[in-house]
Amino acid sequence: MFFIPYGHIEIKSKLTADEIERRLKERLDPHSNISGMFRGEHKYFQGNMENGELRISRIIHYRNSFRPVITGKLKSEIDHTVIDLTFRLDFVVLAVLIFILFGSLNNFILSMFSVLFQSSSNQSVEFLQYLPEGYWLKFILSSIGGILFLYLFIMIPFNIEARKALKYLDKLFENQLDRQNNHS
C-alpha cells in the first residue's frame, strides 16, 4: 500500500528478461484514448514495451482517473531478472490535483492568519464582529476535512488499481515474484 500516489517496487523473477518481455507483450495493447468499456476485445494492459523499458496501465471497464501509470525497466542479473517498477499518477491528473490541493491549503492558511490577526488585534475589524461564535473553528475544521477527503479520494482508488496490477503481474510470472517495496 502506498501512502502517496507514487511508489517504487523491484520485482525479482527467475524468468529471463526475454521471457518477461514476451509475456508482457502478449498481454499489451497499444496505448489508446478510447476507454476500456467502449473497446471490444482487448488485453489486460495498454502501453508499450521496447528495449527492456515499459510504460503501461491497466485497461478497465469503468472510469478511474487515479489509475496508476506503471513505468519500469528490466535488468538481467546472473540467475534472475529484476523488474524495476514505478507507480504514479498521470501528469494531467496530478496537475489538477495539485491545483485543488493548493486551493484547499490556501483556504486553511488564510483562515489561520485571520484567526491570529483577530486574536492579536486590540481593536476588532468591522466585519469580523458580525461573524457567529466559533465560525473560524468550523472553517478550519472543514478545511482539514476537505484536505483529508481529497487525500482518501485519491489514495483509495490508486491503491486498489495498483494492487490489481501487481496481482496480475504476480500471476503472469507464475508466482515467482520476490517483491522489495520502496515507497517514496
Buried (B, 14 or more C-beta within 10 A) or exposed (E): EBEEBBBBBBBBBEBEBEEBBEBBBEBBBEEEEEEBEEBEEEBBBBBBBEEBEBBBBBBBEEEEEBBBBBBBBBBEEEEBBBBBBBBBBBEEBBEEBEEBBEEBEEBBEEBBEBBEEBEEEEEEEEEBEEEEEEBBEEBBEBBEEBBEEBBEEBBEBBBBBBEBBBEBBBEBBEEBBEEEEEEE
